Amino acid sequence: MKELLDPDLIQFAEKLQLPEIVVDTKDMPWVPFDEKTCHFKPVRFDFTTGTWTYLFKIKPNQVLTRHRHTGGNVIGFNLKGQWRYAERDWVATPGTFIFEPPGDIHTLITEAEEVITLFTLGGSLQYFDEENQIVGQDDIFSVYKKYCDFYLENGLTMNPNLLGK
């Protein structure tokens, strides 16, 4: 019987592929995302695609700044708490999978319990005021800088596995 994969092809691919990444977030501190409402634990920064993955924690009873995702989609999986978008009629509960297309604009609202969601984002997040003016922006570089600054300021060792090199 012929093998499904040629062993030479497997060895060839192994020389080119990125290494597997395993990140244990249990003992990682929560990094402040903003001044008081949101924190994150990064699990992957991919500077070749501009995509990052993190656990995102939001305090209860919060209304986040209305924002737009540009340049990439968002994939989310809610782990704890309930949240929703003011502009939608669904509620994310633990176990809910979320897909957001590029360009989506929404306002995230948490309910009475702390929220933790695993998100993978690409491109940038643009934040809007009440007059639809952009008042801020985050992307892979600003999020990675928040992580680096927090770790350096607190004398913590950064995890090189987050970069996938």
FENFEN-V209800 format. One record per backbone hydrogen bond with DSSP energy under -1.0 kcal/mol. NH is the residue of the N-H (numbers start at 1). CO is the residue of the C=O. E is the energy in kcal/mol with one decimal. If there is no record, write none. Layout:
NH_CO_E / NH_CO_E
This chain:
10_6_-2.0 / 11_7_-2.2 / 12_8_-2.3 / 13_9_-2.7 / 14_10_-2.3 / 15_11_-1.2 / 17_13_-2.5 / 28_25_-1.2 / 31_40_-3.1 / 33_38_-2.7 / 34_38_-1.3 / 39_57_-2.4 / 40_31_-2.3 / 41_55_-2.1 / 43_53_-2.8 / 44_53_-1.6 / 45_162_-3.4 / 46_51_-3.0 / 50_46_-1.8 / 51_46_-1.4 / 52_121_-2.4 / 53_44_-2.6 / 54_119_-2.4 / 55_41_-2.6 / 56_117_-2.9 / 57_39_-3.2 / 58_115_-2.2 / 59_37_-1.9 / 61_111_-3.6 / 64_108_-2.9 / 67_106_-2.5 / 68_126_-2.2 / 69_104_-1.7 / 70_124_-2.9 / 74_100_-2.4 / 75_120_-2.5 / 76_98_-2.9 / 77_118_-2.1 / 78_96_-2.6 / 79_116_-2.6 / 80_116_-1.9 / 83_92_-1.8 / 84_109_-2.1 / 86_107_-2.4 / 88_85_-2.0 / 92_83_-3.4 / 95_78_-3.2 / 96_93_-2.4 / 98_76_-3.0 / 100_74_-2.6 / 103_69_-4.4 / 104_101_-1.8 / 106_67_-2.2 / 109_84_-3.0 / 110_62_-2.5 / 111_82_-2.1 / 115_58_-2.6 / 116_80_-1.8 / 117_56_-2.2 / 118_77_-2.6 / 119_54_-2.8 / 120_75_-2.6 / 121_52_-2.8 / 124_70_-2.0 / 125_138_-3.1 / 126_68_-2.7 / 127_136_-2.8 / 128_66_-2.8 / 129_133_-1.9 / 132_129_-1.7 / 135_127_-3.1 / 138_125_-2.2 / 143_139_-2.5 / 144_140_-2.3 / 145_141_-2.1 / 146_142_-2.0 / 147_143_-2.0 / 148_144_-2.9 / 149_145_-3.1 / 150_146_-2.2 / 151_147_-2.4 / 152_148_-2.8 / 153_149_-2.8 / 154_150_-1.5 / 155_152_-1.2 / 156_151_-3.0 / 162_159_-1.5 / 163_160_-1.3
